[in-house]
């Protein structure tokens, strides 16, 4: 049963990241995913589960590098469909991520404009 819960947790996390990246067009990754460390503007998400029932409770989603933020989402991991529905109900998290990533972009552009960072080939897509 523990193994099945872990599988459903990972499915929830993958679905949530898919919803945020595809439906809301946000640059998000799971904290455990290997990504290019030099790439700017990607929010790395951490997940912590707290159960009140057998497989229902809440998940605390936090962002690497933003210790002041965490979002609490209700989660139901009784089956794959319930986990998918829980992941799709993430509008508040998406709105914060839009603001957070927008502020990061503004800071990056300001650093380029001030000359603190060199504008290189990796930043051409910004």
DSSP file (Angstrom, degrees, kcal/mol; ACC not computed):
  #  RESIDUE AA STRUCTURE BP1 BP2  ACC     N-H-->O    O-->H-N    N-H-->O    O-->H-N    TCO  KAPPA ALPHA  PHI   PSI    X-CA   Y-CA   Z-CA
    1    1 A X     >        0   0    0      0, 0.0     4,-2.1     0, 0.0     5,-0.2   0.000 360.0 360.0 360.0 -37.3    0.0    0.0    0.0
    2    2 A X  H  >  +     0   0    0      1,-0.2     4,-2.2     2,-0.2     5,-0.2   0.923 360.0  49.8 -63.4 -43.2    2.9    2.4    0.7
    3    3 A X  H  > S+     0   0    0      1,-0.2     4,-2.1     2,-0.2    -1,-0.2   0.903 109.9  50.7 -61.6 -42.3    4.4    1.7   -2.7
    4    4 A X  H  > S+     0   0    0      1,-0.2     4,-2.2     2,-0.2    -1,-0.2   0.884 109.4  51.0 -64.3 -38.9    1.0    2.4   -4.4
    5    5 A X  H  X S+     0   0    0     -4,-2.1     4,-2.5     2,-0.2    -1,-0.2   0.903 108.7  51.6 -64.5 -41.4    0.7    5.7   -2.5
    6    6 A X  H  X S+     0   0    0     -4,-2.2     4,-2.2     2,-0.2    -2,-0.2   0.890 109.4  50.1 -62.2 -39.6    4.1    6.7   -3.6
    7    7 A X  H  X S+     0   0    0     -4,-2.1     4,-2.3     2,-0.2    -2,-0.2   0.919 112.0  47.4 -64.4 -43.8    3.2    5.9   -7.3
    8    8 A X  H  X S+     0   0    0     -4,-2.2     4,-2.5     2,-0.2    -2,-0.2   0.865 109.7  53.8 -66.9 -35.6    0.0    8.0   -6.9
    9    9 A X  H  X S+     0   0    0     -4,-2.5     4,-2.5     2,-0.2    -2,-0.2   0.934 110.2  46.9 -61.5 -45.6    2.0   10.8   -5.3
   10   10 A X  H  X S+     0   0    0     -4,-2.2     4,-2.7     2,-0.2    -2,-0.2   0.892 111.3  51.4 -65.2 -39.3    4.4   10.9   -8.3
   11   11 A X  H  X S+     0   0    0     -4,-2.3     4,-2.6     2,-0.2    -1,-0.2   0.916 110.2  49.8 -62.0 -42.7    1.5   10.8  -10.8
   12   12 A X  H  X S+     0   0    0     -4,-2.5     4,-2.8     2,-0.2    -2,-0.2   0.938 112.1  47.6 -59.0 -47.9   -0.1   13.7   -8.9
   13   13 A X  H  X S+     0   0    0     -4,-2.5     4,-2.4     1,-0.2    -2,-0.2   0.913 113.1  47.3 -62.5 -44.5    3.2   15.7   -9.1
   14   14 A X  H  X S+     0   0    0     -4,-2.7     4,-2.3     2,-0.2    -1,-0.2   0.901 113.5  48.3 -64.3 -41.1    3.8   14.9  -12.8
   15   15 A X  H  X S+     0   0    0     -4,-2.6     4,-2.7     2,-0.2    -2,-0.2   0.919 111.2  50.5 -65.6 -43.1    0.2   15.9  -13.6
   16   16 A X  H  X S+     0   0    0     -4,-2.8     4,-2.6     1,-0.2    -2,-0.2   0.924 111.8  47.3 -60.5 -45.0    0.4   19.1  -11.6
   17   17 A X  H  X S+     0   0    0     -4,-2.4     4,-2.5     2,-0.2     5,-0.2   0.893 111.9  50.9 -64.8 -39.3    3.7   20.1  -13.4
   18   18 A X  H  X>S+     0   0    0     -4,-2.3     4,-3.0     2,-0.2     5,-0.6   0.925 111.1  48.1 -62.5 -44.4    2.1   19.2  -16.8
   19   19 A X  I  X>S+     0   0    0     -4,-2.7     4,-1.4     1,-0.2     5,-1.3   0.935 114.5  45.9 -61.9 -46.6   -1.0   21.4  -16.0
   20   20 A X  I  <5S+     0   0    0     -4,-2.6     6,-1.8     3,-0.2     4,-0.3   0.893 119.9  39.4 -64.9 -39.7    1.2   24.3  -14.9
   21   21 A X  I  <5S+     0   0    0     -4,-2.5    -2,-0.2     4,-0.2    -1,-0.2   0.869 127.8  29.5 -80.9 -35.9    3.6   24.1  -17.8
   22   22 A X  I  <5S+     0   0    0     -4,-3.0    -3,-0.2    -5,-0.2    -2,-0.2   0.918 127.9  34.6 -91.3 -49.1    1.1   23.3  -20.6
   23   23 A X  I  <<S+     0   0    0     -4,-1.4    -3,-0.2    -5,-0.6    -4,-0.1   0.869 133.7  27.5 -76.0 -36.0   -2.2   25.0  -19.5
   24   24 A X  S   <S-     0   0    0     -5,-1.3    -1,-0.2    -4,-0.3    -3,-0.2   0.445  98.9-129.3-106.0  -2.3   -0.6   28.0  -17.8
   25   25 A X        +     0   0    0     -6,-0.3     2,-0.3     1,-0.2    -4,-0.2   0.904  52.7 154.2  55.0  48.5    2.6   28.1  -19.9
   26   26 A X        -     0   0    0     -6,-1.8     2,-1.3    -9,-0.2    -1,-0.2  -0.837  50.6-123.4-108.7 145.0    4.9   28.3  -16.8
   27   27 A X        +     0   0    0     -2,-0.3    16,-2.8    14,-0.2     2,-0.3  -0.720  54.3 148.7 -88.1  93.3    8.5   27.1  -16.6
   28   28 A X  E     +a   43   0A   0     -2,-1.3     2,-0.3    14,-0.2    16,-0.2  -0.932  21.6 179.1-129.0 151.0    8.3   24.6  -13.7
   29   29 A X  E     -a   44   0A   0     14,-2.5    16,-3.1    -2,-0.3     2,-0.2  -0.964  37.3 -98.7-143.1 157.6   10.2   21.4  -12.9
   30   30 A X  E >   -a   45   0A   0     -2,-0.3     3,-1.5    14,-0.2    16,-0.2  -0.578  36.2-122.5 -72.7 142.4   10.2   18.9  -10.2
   31   31 A X  T 3  S+     0   0    0     14,-2.6    -1,-0.1     1,-0.3    15,-0.1   0.783 112.2  53.0 -59.9 -27.3   13.0   19.6   -7.7
   32   32 A X  T 3  S+     0   0    0     13,-0.3    -1,-0.3     2,-0.1     2,-0.1   0.615  86.2 103.8 -85.4 -12.2   14.4   16.1   -8.3
   33   33 A X  S <  S-     0   0    0     -3,-1.5     2,-0.6     1,-0.1    -4,-0.0  -0.441  78.2-118.4 -70.4 141.9   14.5   16.5  -12.1
   34   34 A X        +     0   0    0     -2,-0.1     2,-0.3     2,-0.0    -1,-0.1  -0.710  46.1 166.4 -81.3 123.2   17.9   17.1  -13.5
   35   35 A X        -     0   0    0     -2,-0.6     2,-0.6    -6,-0.0     3,-0.0  -0.897  48.7 -82.4-133.0 163.3   17.9   20.5  -15.3
   36   36 A X    >   -     0   0    0     -2,-0.3     3,-1.0     1,-0.2    -2,-0.0  -0.559  38.8-154.2 -64.4 113.2   20.5   22.9  -16.6
   37   37 A X  T 3  S+     0   0    0     -2,-0.6    -1,-0.2     1,-0.3    -3,-0.0   0.777  89.3  56.6 -65.6 -28.0   21.6   24.7  -13.5
   38   38 A X  T 3  S+     0   0    0      2,-0.1     2,-0.3    -3,-0.0    -1,-0.3   0.670  81.7 104.3 -80.4 -15.2   22.6   27.8  -15.4
   39   39 A X    <   -     0   0    0     -3,-1.0     3,-0.3     1,-0.1     2,-0.2  -0.498  63.7-145.8 -71.2 130.4   19.2   28.3  -17.0
   40   40 A X        +     0   0    0     -2,-0.3     3,-0.1     1,-0.2    -2,-0.1  -0.531  67.5  38.1 -92.2 158.5   17.3   31.2  -15.4
   41   41 A X  S    S+     0   0    0      1,-0.2     2,-0.5    -2,-0.2   -14,-0.2   0.732  74.3 126.6  80.5  24.6   13.6   31.4  -14.8
   42   42 A X        -     0   0    0     -3,-0.3     2,-0.6   -16,-0.1   -14,-0.2  -0.968  49.5-144.6-115.9 126.2   12.6   27.9  -13.9
   43   43 A X  E     -a   28   0A   0    -16,-2.8   -14,-2.5    -2,-0.5     2,-0.6  -0.779  10.4-152.1 -88.7 124.3   10.7   27.3  -10.7
   44   44 A X  E     -a   29   0A   0     -2,-0.6    20,-2.9    20,-0.4     2,-0.4  -0.874  15.2-148.2 -99.2 120.3   11.7   24.0   -9.0
   45   45 A X  E     -aB  30  63A   0    -16,-3.1   -14,-2.6    -2,-0.6     2,-0.3  -0.720  10.9-163.9 -98.4 136.3    8.8   22.6   -7.0
   46   46 A X  E     - B   0  62A   0     16,-2.9    16,-2.2    -2,-0.4     2,-0.4  -0.881   9.9-152.3-111.6 148.1    9.1   20.5   -3.8
   47   47 A X  E     - B   0  61A   0     -2,-0.3     2,-0.4    14,-0.2    14,-0.2  -0.974  13.5-178.8-126.8 134.4    6.2   18.5   -2.4
   48   48 A X  E     - B   0  60A   0     12,-1.6    12,-3.3    -2,-0.4     2,-0.3  -0.990  17.0-149.9-132.0 124.3    5.4   17.5    1.2
   49   49 A X  E     - B   0  59A   0     -2,-0.4     2,-0.4    10,-0.2    10,-0.2  -0.738  13.8-176.7 -99.5 140.6    2.3   15.3    1.9
   50   50 A X  E     - B   0  58A   0      8,-2.8     8,-2.9    -2,-0.3     2,-0.4  -0.970  15.3-154.7-134.0 118.5    0.2   15.3    5.0
   51   51 A X  E     + B   0  57A   0     -2,-0.4     6,-0.3     6,-0.2     3,-0.1  -0.760  23.1 175.8-100.9 137.4   -2.6   12.8    5.2
   52   52 A X  S    S+     0   0    0      4,-2.2     5,-0.2    -2,-0.4     2,-0.2   0.610  77.5  17.5-105.3 -22.2   -5.7   13.2    7.3
   53   53 A X  S    S-     0   0    0      3,-2.2    -2,-0.0     0, 0.0     0, 0.0  -0.450 109.7 -62.9-127.6-158.3   -7.4   10.0    6.1
   54   54 A X  S    S-     0   0    0      1,-0.2    -3,-0.1    -2,-0.2     3,-0.0   0.965 124.6 -14.6 -60.0 -55.6   -6.3    6.8    4.3
   55   55 A X  S    S+     0   0    0      2,-0.0    22,-3.3    20,-0.0     2,-0.4   0.054 118.5  89.1-138.8  26.6   -5.2    8.6    1.1
   56   56 A X  E     + C   0  76A   0     20,-0.2    -3,-2.2    21,-0.1    -4,-2.2  -0.932  45.7  91.6-124.7 152.5   -6.6   12.0    1.4
   57   57 A X  E     -BC  51  75A   0     18,-2.4    18,-2.1    -2,-0.4     2,-0.3  -0.849  69.2 -53.3 168.9-130.2   -5.2   15.1    2.9
   58   58 A X  E     -BC  50  74A   0     -8,-2.9    -8,-2.8    -2,-0.3     2,-0.4  -0.972  28.5-144.9-143.6 157.2   -3.1   18.0    1.7
   59   59 A X  E     -BC  49  73A   0     14,-2.7    14,-2.6    -2,-0.3     2,-0.7  -0.988  13.4-145.0-122.7 133.5    0.1   18.6   -0.2
   60   60 A X  E     -BC  48  72A   0    -12,-3.3   -12,-1.6    -2,-0.4     2,-0.6  -0.882  15.6-161.7 -99.8 116.5    2.4   21.5    0.6
   61   61 A X  E     +BC  47  71A   0     10,-3.3    10,-2.9    -2,-0.7     2,-0.3  -0.874  13.4 177.2-101.9 122.6    4.0   22.8   -2.6
   62   62 A X  E     -BC  46  70A   0    -16,-2.2   -16,-2.9    -2,-0.6     2,-0.5  -0.842  23.7-127.8-122.7 162.9    7.1   25.0   -2.1
   63   63 A X  E >   -BC  45  66A   0      6,-0.6     3,-2.2     3,-0.5   -18,-0.2  -0.933  24.7-116.9-114.5 127.9    9.5   26.6   -4.5
   64   64 A X  T 3  S+     0   0    0    -20,-2.9   -20,-0.4    -2,-0.5   -19,-0.0  -0.420 104.6  20.2 -57.9 128.7   13.3   26.2   -4.3
   65   65 A X  T 3  S+     0   0    0     -2,-0.1    -1,-0.3   -22,-0.1     2,-0.2   0.410 108.4  83.9  90.3  -2.4   14.7   29.6   -3.7
   66   66 A X  E X   +C   63   0A   0     -3,-2.2     3,-1.9     3,-0.1    -3,-0.5  -0.612  45.6 165.5-129.6  72.6   11.5   31.1   -2.3
   67   67 A X  E 3  S+     0   0A   0      1,-0.3    -1,-0.1    -2,-0.2    -3,-0.0   0.710  71.8  65.2 -65.2 -18.5   11.4   30.1    1.3
   68   68 A X  E 3  S+     0   0A   0     -3,-0.1     2,-0.4    -5,-0.0    -1,-0.3   0.560  95.8  72.2 -78.5  -7.3    8.6   32.7    2.1
   69   69 A X  E <   +     0   0A   0     -3,-1.9    -6,-0.6    -6,-0.2     2,-0.3  -0.898  44.9 149.6-118.0 138.8    6.2   30.8   -0.1
   70   70 A X  E     -C   62   0A   0     -2,-0.4     2,-0.4    -8,-0.2    -8,-0.2  -0.915  25.0-151.4-154.9 143.6    4.3   27.5    0.2
   71   71 A X  E     -C   61   0A   0    -10,-2.9   -10,-3.3    -2,-0.3     2,-0.6  -0.943   7.9-146.3-117.4 135.4    0.9   26.6   -1.3
   72   72 A X  E     -C   60   0A   0     -2,-0.4     2,-0.4   -12,-0.2   -12,-0.2  -0.894  19.2-178.1-104.3 122.5   -1.4   24.1    0.3
   73   73 A X  E     -C   59   0A   0    -14,-2.6   -14,-2.7    -2,-0.6     2,-0.2  -0.958  28.6-119.7-118.6 136.0   -3.5   22.0   -2.1
   74   74 A X  E     -C   58   0A   0     -2,-0.4     2,-0.4   -16,-0.2   -16,-0.3  -0.508  35.4-163.9 -68.5 143.5   -6.1   19.4   -1.1
   75   75 A X  E     -C   57   0A   0    -18,-2.1   -18,-2.4    -2,-0.2     2,-0.5  -0.994  19.4-169.8-136.7 138.7   -5.2   16.0   -2.5
   76   76 A X  E     +C   56   0A   0     -2,-0.4     3,-0.3     6,-0.4    10,-0.3  -0.965   8.6 173.6-126.8 111.4   -7.1   12.8   -2.9
   77   77 A X        +     0   0    0    -22,-3.3   -21,-0.1    -2,-0.5   -69,-0.1  -0.111  41.1 117.6-110.9  34.9   -4.9    9.8   -3.9
   78   78 A X  S    S-     0   0    0      1,-0.2     2,-0.3   -23,-0.1    -1,-0.2   0.827  90.1 -13.7 -71.0 -29.9   -7.6    7.1   -3.7
   79   79 A X  S  > S-     0   0    0     -3,-0.3     4,-2.1     1,-0.1     5,-0.2  -0.951  78.3 -89.4-159.1 175.8   -7.1    6.4   -7.4
   80   80 A X  H  > S+     0   0    0     -2,-0.3     4,-2.2     1,-0.2     5,-0.2   0.879 121.6  52.1 -62.6 -40.7   -5.5    7.9  -10.6
   81   81 A X  H  > S+     0   0    0      1,-0.2     4,-2.4     2,-0.2    -1,-0.2   0.905 110.2  48.2 -64.7 -41.5   -8.6    9.9  -11.6
   82   82 A X  H  > S+     0   0    0      2,-0.2     4,-2.3     1,-0.2    -6,-0.4   0.893 111.0  51.1 -65.9 -39.3   -8.9   11.5   -8.2
   83   83 A X  H  X S+     0   0    0     -4,-2.1     4,-2.1     2,-0.2    -2,-0.2   0.894 110.4  49.7 -63.9 -39.9   -5.2   12.4   -8.2
   84   84 A X  H  X S+     0   0    0     -4,-2.2     4,-2.0     2,-0.2    -2,-0.2   0.921 110.3  49.4 -65.5 -44.5   -5.6   14.0  -11.6
   85   85 A X  H  X S+     0   0    0     -4,-2.4     4,-0.8     1,-0.2    -2,-0.2   0.905 110.7  51.0 -60.7 -40.9   -8.6   16.0  -10.5
   86   86 A X  H >< S+     0   0    0     -4,-2.3     3,-0.7   -10,-0.3    -1,-0.2   0.908 110.7  48.7 -62.5 -41.7   -6.6   17.2   -7.4
   87   87 A X  H 3< S+     0   0    0     -4,-2.1    -1,-0.2     1,-0.2    -2,-0.2   0.837 105.8  57.0 -68.5 -33.3   -3.7   18.2   -9.6
   88   88 A X  H 3< S+     0   0    0     -4,-2.0     2,-1.3     1,-0.2    -1,-0.2   0.664  90.2  76.5 -74.3 -14.9   -5.9   20.1  -12.1
   89   89 A X    <<  +     0   0    0     -4,-0.8    -1,-0.2    -3,-0.7   -15,-0.2  -0.576  62.0 113.3 -94.2  71.1   -7.3   22.3   -9.2
   90   90 A X     >  +     0   0    0     -2,-1.3     4,-2.4     1,-0.1     5,-0.2  -0.006  21.0 127.2-133.2  29.2   -4.2   24.5   -8.9
   91   91 A X  H  > S+     0   0    0      1,-0.2     4,-2.5     2,-0.2     5,-0.2   0.884  76.3  51.2 -61.1 -41.3   -5.3   28.0  -10.1
   92   92 A X  H  > S+     0   0    0      1,-0.2     4,-2.0     2,-0.2    -1,-0.2   0.912 111.8  47.5 -64.0 -41.5   -4.0   29.8   -6.9
   93   93 A X  H  > S+     0   0    0      1,-0.2     4,-2.5     2,-0.2    -1,-0.2   0.913 111.4  51.5 -63.7 -42.7   -0.6   28.1   -7.3
   94   94 A X  H  X S+     0   0    0     -4,-2.4     4,-2.2     1,-0.2    -2,-0.2   0.898 108.2  51.6 -62.3 -41.1   -0.5   29.0  -11.0
   95   95 A X  H  X S+     0   0    0     -4,-2.5     4,-1.8     2,-0.2    -1,-0.2   0.911 111.1  47.1 -64.6 -41.5   -1.3   32.7  -10.2
   96   96 A X  H  X S+     0   0    0     -4,-2.0     4,-3.1     1,-0.2    -2,-0.2   0.933 111.0  51.8 -64.1 -43.9    1.5   32.9   -7.7
   97   97 A X  H  X S+     0   0    0     -4,-2.5     4,-2.9     1,-0.2     5,-0.3   0.867 106.3  54.6 -62.1 -35.9    4.0   31.2  -10.0
   98   98 A X  H  X S+     0   0    0     -4,-2.2     4,-1.9     2,-0.2    -1,-0.2   0.937 113.5  41.8 -60.0 -46.0    3.1   33.7  -12.8
   99   99 A X  H  X S+     0   0    0     -4,-1.8     4,-2.2     2,-0.2    -2,-0.2   0.919 116.0  49.2 -67.1 -44.2    3.9   36.6  -10.4
  100  100 A X  H  X S+     0   0    0     -4,-3.1     4,-1.9     1,-0.2    -2,-0.2   0.932 114.5  43.2 -62.3 -48.7    7.0   34.9   -9.0
  101  101 A X  H  X S+     0   0    0     -4,-2.9     4,-2.2     1,-0.2    -1,-0.2   0.852 112.1  54.6 -69.1 -33.9    8.5   34.0  -12.5
  102  102 A X  H  X S+     0   0    0     -4,-1.9     4,-2.3    -5,-0.3    -1,-0.2   0.902 108.4  48.8 -63.4 -41.3    7.6   37.5  -13.8
  103  103 A X  H  X S+     0   0    0     -4,-2.2     4,-2.2     2,-0.2    -2,-0.2   0.880 109.8  52.2 -66.1 -37.8    9.5   39.1  -11.0
  104  104 A X  H  X S+     0   0    0     -4,-1.9     4,-2.3     2,-0.2    -2,-0.2   0.916 109.4  49.3 -63.8 -42.5   12.5   36.8  -11.6
  105  105 A X  H  X S+     0   0    0     -4,-2.2     4,-2.7     2,-0.2     5,-0.2   0.914 109.7  51.7 -61.8 -43.0   12.5   37.8  -15.3
  106  106 A X  H  X S+     0   0    0     -4,-2.3     4,-2.2     1,-0.2    -1,-0.2   0.911 110.7  48.2 -60.4 -42.7   12.3   41.5  -14.3
  107  107 A X  H  X S+     0   0    0     -4,-2.2     4,-2.0     2,-0.2    -1,-0.2   0.897 111.9  49.7 -64.5 -40.2   15.3   41.1  -12.0
  108  108 A X  H  X S+     0   0    0     -4,-2.3     4,-2.0     2,-0.2    -2,-0.2   0.922 111.6  47.5 -65.4 -44.6   17.3   39.3  -14.7
  109  109 A X  H  X S+     0   0    0     -4,-2.7     4,-2.6     1,-0.2    -1,-0.2   0.882 111.0  52.1 -64.1 -38.0   16.5   41.9  -17.4
  110  110 A X  H  X S+     0   0    0     -4,-2.2     4,-2.1    -5,-0.2     6,-0.2   0.887 108.1  51.5 -64.7 -38.6   17.5   44.6  -14.9
  111  111 A X  H  X>S+     0   0    0     -4,-2.0     6,-1.4     2,-0.2     5,-1.3   0.885 111.8  46.7 -66.0 -38.4   20.8   42.8  -14.2
  112  112 A X  H ><5S+     0   0    0     -4,-2.0     3,-0.7     4,-0.2    -2,-0.2   0.922 112.5  50.0 -66.7 -43.6   21.5   42.7  -18.0
  113  113 A X  H 3<5S+     0   0    0     -4,-2.6    -2,-0.2     1,-0.2    -1,-0.2   0.850 110.3  49.7 -64.8 -35.0   20.6   46.3  -18.4
  114  114 A X  H 3<5S-     0   0    0     -4,-2.1    -1,-0.2    -5,-0.2    -2,-0.2   0.617 113.3-117.3 -80.5 -11.3   22.9   47.4  -15.6
  115  115 A X  T <<5S+     0   0    0     -3,-0.7    -3,-0.2    -4,-0.6    -2,-0.1   0.492  81.8 121.3  89.2   3.0   25.8   45.5  -16.9
  116  116 A X  S   <S+     0   0    0     -5,-1.3     2,-0.4    -6,-0.2    -4,-0.2   0.806  77.2  39.0 -68.4 -28.7   26.0   43.2  -13.9
  117  117 A X  S    S-     0   0    0     -6,-1.4     2,-0.4    -9,-0.1    -2,-0.2  -0.948  85.9-123.8-121.3 143.2   25.5   40.2  -16.2
  118  118 A X        -     0   0    0     -2,-0.4     2,-0.7     1,-0.0    -6,-0.1  -0.673  24.9-125.4 -82.5 138.5   26.9   39.6  -19.7
  119  119 A X        +     0   0    0     -2,-0.4     2,-0.2    -7,-0.1    -1,-0.0  -0.759  45.9 168.6 -84.6 114.8   24.2   38.9  -22.3
  120  120 A X    >   -     0   0    0     -2,-0.7     3,-1.0     1,-0.0     4,-0.3  -0.523  50.9 -80.6-122.2-173.4   25.2   35.6  -23.9
  121  121 A X  G >  S+     0   0    0      1,-0.3     3,-1.2     2,-0.2     4,-0.3   0.834 122.0  58.1 -60.2 -35.8   24.0   32.9  -26.2
  122  122 A X  G 3  S+     0   0    0      1,-0.2     3,-0.5     2,-0.1    -1,-0.3   0.772 104.7  51.6 -67.4 -25.7   22.0   31.2  -23.4
  123  123 A X  G X  S+     0   0    0     -3,-1.0     3,-1.6     1,-0.2    -1,-0.2   0.417  79.2  96.2 -93.0   2.1   19.9   34.4  -22.8
  124  124 A X  T <  S+     0   0    0     -3,-1.2    -1,-0.2    -4,-0.3    -2,-0.1   0.786  79.9  58.4 -62.7 -26.3   18.9   35.0  -26.4
  125  125 A X  T 3         0   0    0     -3,-0.5    -1,-0.3    -4,-0.3    -2,-0.1   0.583 360.0 360.0 -80.5  -9.1   15.6   33.2  -25.8
  126  126 A X    <         0   0    0     -3,-1.6    -1,-0.2    -4,-0.0    -2,-0.1   0.501 360.0 360.0 -74.1 360.0   14.6   35.6  -23.0
